[in-house]
Amino acid sequence: MESDTLQRFLFEEANIRGEILHLHQSYQTIIHQHPYPAAVKVLLGEAILACVLLTGSMKFEGEVSLQFQGDRRLPLLLVQCDHQLNVRALA
């Protein structure tokens, strides 16, 4: 899979809804901007997924920012996603 996809699903009988998200292209573009260590790539990927899923489930026009602040090993991780699911991130 070489692209990004978001698929919503609904099981009406069980009152269950959810989303399946694949972010190949966006993730690869972001992590190739800087020489991130493997552990940072994992955290960045998880944060990107969380931000896109949260943004995709909200009914608004705007932007969601997800920010983590840590110690000197990873002082800042930031992900921004808009209502059209355009995403950018850095660590």
N, C-alpha and C positions, 0 to 999 in steps of 0.2 A: 504494500500500500504506500503510495507516494504522495498522498494528499491528506488534507484535514477533513474529517467528517464528524458530524454531530447527528445522531439518530435518536429521536424521542420515541418512547414506547409507553403503552397504557394497557393494563389488564383490568378492564372495567369490573369484571366479576369479583376480583380480589381487592379492588380499590388501591391498586399499585401503579405508580408511574415512575419513570426514570429516563435516563439518557445514557447512551453509549458514545464515548468520545474517543476519537483517534486523532492525535496531533503529530503527524510525522513531519510535514513540510515546515510548519511554524517552529516546532521544537528544534529541528536541525538548523534552521536559519539562525535562531537565537544562540544556540550553544557553539556555533562556529564563529561567532563574532569575537570571542575571547577564549584564551586557553584555560578553561575552567577545569579544576581537578574533578575526578570522577564523582566524588561525594557531592560536590556542588552541583554537578549536572543532574544528579538524582533529585536533590532538593528543588532545584529550579524546575525540573519537569513536573514534580508533584504540585508545586505552587502554581504553575501555569495551568495544569488540569483543573485544580480547585477553583481558580479565578474564572476560567472560561465556563465551567459548569455552573458556578454561582451566577455569573452574568447572564448566561443563557436561560436561566430559570426565572429571571426577574422581568417584570413588565415595565420598562422605563427606557427613556432615551438619555444616555449619559455614559459614564465610565465608572468602573469599579477598580480600585487600587488595593492590592494586597501587599503589605509591607512587613518584613521581619527584620528585627535588629538583634544582633548577637555580639559575640566577642571579637577579638582581632582576627580570628581565622575566617569568619564570615560576618563582617560588620553590618552589611545591608543586603537584603534580597528584596527586589521590588518587581511586581507584576501589575500591568495595567491592561484592562480589556474593555472595549467599548460595546455599545448595544448592537453593533454589527459584527461582533466577535473578532474584531481586529485585536491582536494581542502583541504586547512588547514586554520585555523583561530584562533584568540585569541583576548581577550579583557581584 
